[in-house]
Amino acid sequence: MANLADLFDSAAARVLDAQASALAGDGGWGLMSQAGQAAWRCLLQHWPQAQRIGVVVGAGNNGGDGYVLARHAWQAGREVAVVALPGRLSTTALAQRAASEFTAAGGAVSDFDGVLPEADVWIDALFGLGFDRAPTGAAQALIAALNAQAAPVLALDVPSGVDANRGAVPGLAVRAAWTLQFIVAHRGLYTGDALDHCGQKLLAPLQLPAAAWAGVSPAAEQWTQAHLPALLPPRRANTHKGESGHVLCVGGNHGSGGAIAMAAEAALRAGAGLLSLGTRRDHVGPMLARLPEAMTHALEDSGALPRLLDKANVVAIGPGLGQDEWAHALFARVLASTKPLVVDADALNLLAQDPRALPAAILTPHPGEAARLLGCSTAEIQADRYACAQALAERFHAVVVLKGAGTIVAASGHRPRLIAAGNPGMAVGGMGDLLTGIIAGLRAQGLAAFDAAAAGALLHALAGDVAAANGARGLLPTDLLAPLRRLANPELST
């Protein structure tokens, strides 16, 4: 049986379905019956007063789930309108049986004629896990009509038009208020464009024999606040600053001093014991005024870097770095040090110009930077965020934090971690600089690179959620610093 944090790809979900059906010996009817019943219970829980139930059905087994729900609603005395794609008869034996049982109970099915009847709630049972392309023709028109009407939509397993494996939305897709997933949580629904279509996500695990899980493994793992205590235990009483590590932040070219300042403060708030900062001479005074805890040094060339690097346990490079001669020289010196790195912003762009393996590094690209690192388009990154995060990890032999809605942390030999926190207010300049500092601060405290990356991304997202309590619009990176400190001490929440 799956852990609640586990996310599965579509191939695993299909294997589970097939193995459970074979063990039951009923061709899958038991699972479809369970799914339809679970959907009906979900509808009753969230819309108990709904009397007019609309169900849009496709020709496959997802449509079959919809027919089972429709039958339960009809037998409970609700007014049920089942709308099918014109000319699309059920194509599977299970869907045919479900449709027949609904009509035998007295229900009726009408073809979509361009207009949907009024309903208190609509059920999306058009397309399931296997649909990974843009809908066309009548299907596209039906999805458009469903999105245009005012009643809430409950999607069964996956909102139609969303790729449940990758999270991509290649064309028009249903915008659901709730999505009820069956058996397992589908990894694609937790990242990228899918997040704009799923609404609240629920899971109906159904009853499967234990043997159905043979050979089935999760494809990713959701990371939540519950993961933090194991990585961030309370500090022992007899500790000293050296035990919490020394971070060196390098960056802040002309006009971009704020970026490296935010990274430095975030590293300290995440718990680093010591913080050195190397930046342009003009920024030294303002840095001392803003953050007197930082040991700030003027770096007009790379010559002063070796003595700073010698003292540091971890180097964060990139925020405000730029791509001029000064930036190139500092980047080259930092890479030559072989220190554990957190590489962000313009340091990623410099790496894209001269790719190399960085086995001691954590890379933190947003989709645009990831595209430059892989030599593809941003759209290609967003079309399959899991695959691209893994490709980056393999290409650069590094841990990768692919930022964005549904941040993914990947590394060779590890199951990807999906950060189950964050909000749209965090889409503002400077948020990535804060993340760089947080991860560097955790890495300096002795966390392994993969753990530091995941815990740092999670702390960052959770702090953003706390800060967004006053509204997502207008959220600033520095708003995260106060909640970050509390969240970095999980014992305060237990």
N, C-alpha and C positions, 0 to 999 in steps of 0.2 A: 504494500500500500504506500502511496506517496506521502511525503511530508508536506505540510501546508505551504511551505516556502518553495517547493519544487515547481519548476516550469518545464514543460515538455514540448518537443517539436511535433509536427503533424505526423511524421512517420511513426513515432512511438505511440501516439494516440490511436492510430489505425491498427497497429499491432495489438495493443491492449483490447480494442474492440473485437478484433478477429479472434484472439485467443479466448476471451471471455465467452464469446458466442459459441465457439467450438466446444468449450467445456460444458456449457449449458445444454448444447445439443438442440437448440431451438431456432437456429439461424439468426439469432440476434433479436428476436421478438421481445425477450425478457428485458434487454437493455433499453429498447425503444419504449417499451411500456413504462419502465422506471423513469426514463428521461421525460416523457410526456407528463407523468404524474408529478415529478419534481417541478416542472415548469408551471403546472396548474397550481401547486402549493405556493410557488413563488409569486404568482399573480395574486392569489388570495391574500398573501401576506402584505404586499405593497399596495394593492388597489382593491381592498375588500369590498368597497361600495360599487365597483365597476359592474354594470349590468349589460353593457353592449361590448362584446369582445370581438375584435377583428383579428383575423389570422391570414397572413400572406404566405402561401406555400409554394415551394419549388417541386421539382420532379424527383428529387433524391431522398435520402434518409432524413435530412434535415426537415424536409417537408413532412415526412412521416411523423417526426416528433411533434410537429405543429398539428397534424390531424389528431394525434392522441390527446393533446391538450384541448383541442376543439371539442372532442367527444366528451371529455370530462366537464367542460364548461356547459355544453348543451344539456347533458344529463343533470347538471346542477340547476337547470332552469334559467340559464343566461341566454340572452339573444346573441347568437353567434353568426358572424359573416366570414366565410372562408373564401378568399380570393386567390385564384391560381393564375399562373402565366397562361395566356391563351394558347391552346393547342399543345400544351406540355402535360401529357399524362404521366403519372408516376412511373418511373423507370426501374425501380427495384421492387422485389417481391415484398419487402418489409413496408415500403411506402404504399404499395398497392393494398396491402392488408389493412394498414392504418386508415387509408382513405375509405375502404369498403366498410370498415367497422363504424366510421363516423356517419356515412350516409345510411347505413343499416339502422343506426340509432335514430334517424330522422333528420340529420343535418343535410345541408345543401352546399354545393360548391359552385361558384360563379367564376367565369373568366374575367380577368382585368380588362375593362373597357376604357381605361383612361381616367376614371374617377373612382375614388374610394368612398364607400359609405361612411356615415358618421359612426364613431366608436368612442368608448371611454378609455380604451387601451388597445394598442395594436401589438400583435406578436409577429416578429420577423423570423420566419422559417423558410426563407428562400434558398440560401446557399450555405453549405457547411464548410468543413475543413479543406475540402479539395478544391475550393474555388480560389484561384490565385491570379485572376486577370480582370480587366475592366469589363463590367457588364455592358451589354449593348442591346439595342432594340427594345422589346417589350420589358425586359428585365430592368434596363436603365430607366425607362419611363415609370415603372412600378416603384422603384427605389426613390425616384424624384417625387412621386406622389406621396409616398410614405413620409418623406422628410418635410414635405410642404404642409401636411395636415397638423393639427394642433395637439392631438392626444399623445401621451407618452408611448414609447416603444420599448418592448422587452425583446431583446435578441436572444435566440436560442443557439448556444454554443459559441457563435461568432456573428458580429454584425455583417450582413451580406455585403460583399464588396471589399471586405478587409481580409488581407492575407494573414491568417492566424499563425503562420510559421515565421514570417519575416517582419510583420508589423506594417507592411506597406499598404497603401491604398492607391492602386493603379488607375482607378477611375472614380465613378460615383459610388458612394457607400452609404449604408443606413447609419443614421445618427441615433443611437439608442440611449434611452435613459438608464437602462440596466442591461447587462449581459450576463446570462446564466450559462456558465460553462459546464459541460458534462464530463465526468470521470476525472479529468486532469485539467490543470490550468495551462493555457496555451501561451507559449513564450512571446509570440508576436503581439499579443494584445496589451503588453506592458511597456511598449516602447514605440517611439516614432509617431507617425500619423495615426496609428490605431487609437491612440489615446484620445483623439478628438471624436471618436465614434462609439466607444464602448460604454461611456457613462460609468456607473458603479458596476464593479465586477463581482460576481458571486460564483461559487463552485458547488455543484451537486455531484459528489463523488460516486454515487450509485453503489450498488452492492455487487462486487466482483469476487469470484473465488480467488484465493491467494495465488493459485498456480497461474492465473492470467498475467501476473506481473513478471513471470520468468523472462529474463533477458531484456527487460525494459528499464531504461535509466533516464533520469532527468537530463534535459539539455542545458538548463540554467537554474540559478537559485536566486530567489528574491532576498534582498538584504533589507532588514528593518531594524528599528531601534533595539530589538531584543538581542541582536548580535553584538552590541557594543560592550556589555559588561565583561565578557570573556577576554576581550582584547585590551580593555582599559580598566584594569582593577585599581582599587584605591592604592595610593602610594604608601609605602611603609613609613613608619615614623622617623626612622634614622636614615634619611635620604639627603642627597646634595645635588646641586644644579648640574654637575657633570654627568650624573646618571641619566638625566633627561635629554642629553644630547646637545650638540652645537650645530645650528643651521647657518649656512651662509647663503644669503639672497643676493643675486647678481642681476642687475638690470637698471632701468630708469634712465634712459637716454634723454636728451634734451626734449623738454615738453611732456615727458611721460614719467615723471618722478612718482606720481601718485600710485602707479601700478605696483612698483616694487615696494612702496611703503605699505600698501595693503597686504601684500604677500608676507612681508616681515611681521606685521602685527598679528596676522592670522596664525603664523607659525608659533608665536609666543602664546596666543590664546589657546592653541591646541596642546600646549604643554611643553614646548621646547625649553630647555634649561638656559641656553645661551643663544644669542642671535647676533651675527655679524651681517653687515649690509655694505655691498660695494656698488657705488653709483657715481654719476657725474659730480664734479666738485661743487657745482652750483646748487646741488640738492642736499648737500651735507647739513647746512644750517636748518633748512626747513624740516629735514628728517629728525634732527636732534630735538627740535621743538615739538614735533608731532609724536615722536616715539623715543623718549630719552633712554628707554631700556635697551635699545639697539646700539651696538657698537658700529657706528657708521664711518665708512672710509671713502675717501675720494679715489676714484679710479679713472684717471685720464688716459691711461694706457694699461696694457695687461701686465706690466712689469711688477705691479704691487700684488698681483693675485696669488702667486705661490705661497707667500707667508699666510695669507688668509685661508687658502685651501688646506694648508698643513694642519690648521687648528679645527677645521670643520669635520663633522661626521657625515653631513649631507649637504648637497648644494642644490638650491632652487634657482634655475636660470630661465629667463625669457620675459617676464612681465616688464613691459616698457623698454625692452632691449633694443629694438630697432634692427635694421639690417645694413647699417653702414660699416665702414672700416673698423670703427671702435667695437661694434657688436661682433663682427667676425673674429676679431682678435681675442676678445673675452671668451667667446664660445669655444674657440680652438683650445685655449688654455684650460678651460674647465673640462672639456672632453679628455684632454691629455692626462688629467689628474687621476682618472679611473675611480673617482669617488662615487658613491651612490648619488644619483641625480633625480630631480623632478624637472622635467623639460616641458615648457609651455610657451605659448604665444609665438613671438618672433624667433625664439630658439627652435621651435618646430619648423618654421619656415626656412631657417638656415639648414636644418637637418634635411629638409626636402630637397634642397639644392645640392647637397652632398651626402646621400644616404649611407649609413653604416650601422652595423650592429651595436647596440648599447645594452649589453646584458645586465648592467647595474642600474638601469634607468626606469623611471615611471614616466610615460608620455601621457599628456592630458589634452588631446586635440578636441576642438569642436568640429562639426562636420566639414567645414571649409578647409581647415587645416588637415584633417584626415584625408580629404580628397587630394590635396597637394602631396601628401606623403605617399599615397598609393598611385598617384598619376591618373586619377579618374575625376569624374564630376561629383559635385555635392549631391546631386540627385541619385547617383549610383550608391553613395554612402547611405543615404536615407532609405533607399529601396531594400537594403538588407544590412541593418546595423550590426547584427550578431556576426555575420560572416566577415564584414569589414573590420570590426574590432579584432577578431581572431587573426585576420590577414595581417593587420598592423603588428600584432604581437609576434607573429611568426617572422615577418620580414625584418623587424628590428631587434628580435630576441629580447624584448622588453615587456614590462607590464603596461597595459594601455587602458586609459580611462576615456572612453568615447562619450563626450559630454552631450547634453541635449535632453529632451523629454524622454525619460526612461534611460538614464545613463547606464552604460554597460562597462564593466571592468573585466578585462580579458588578459590571459597569460597562457603561454604554451604549457600543456600538461595540467591545466586547471579548468574546472567547470566555470563558465562565465557567471558573474554576479550582476544582477539587475538591481539597481538602486530604487527601492520602492518608496520614494519620497521626492519632494521638490514641487515647484509650482511655476506658473508662467511669469510671475513677478521677477523671477531670477534671470530673465532674459534681458539683461542690462550690462553695459560695459563695466568691467572690473570684477564681475563675479568669478571669472576664471582665475584671476590673480589671487583672490582669496583662497580658492581651492588649492592652488599650487602651494601656498604657505601652510595650509592645514595638513596636506599630505606630507610635506617636508618635515613638519613638526612631529608627526606621528612616526615617520621613518626614523627620525633622530632618536626617538625614545625606545628604539629597538624592535619595532614591528617589522616583520618580513615585508618585502615590497608589495606582494599581492594583498596582504592584509592591510597595510598602510593605505594603499590606493582605495580599497573598498571601504574601509572605515572612514577615511578622509572624505570620500565622495558622499557617504551616508551622513556624516556629521554636517557637512556643508548643506546638504539638501534638507535635513531636519531643522537646522538653524534657519534656513530660508522659510520653512513652513511656519515656524514660530513667529518670525518677523513679519510674515504676510498676514498675520491675524488682524492687522490694521488696514489690510487691503494690499492686493498684489500690485496695482498700478502705483508707481512712485517708490517702490522698494529700492533701497540702495545697498550695495555690498557691505558698507560699514554697519548697516542695521543688523547684520548677522553676528557681529562680534560679541555682543552681550549674551544672547542665547547660546552661542558656540561654547563659551566657557562653561556654562552649566551642563550642557550636553556632553562635554568632554569628561565630565565626572559622573558616570552613570550611577554610582552609588547614591547620588542625591535623589534619584528617581525611584529607588527600590524601597 
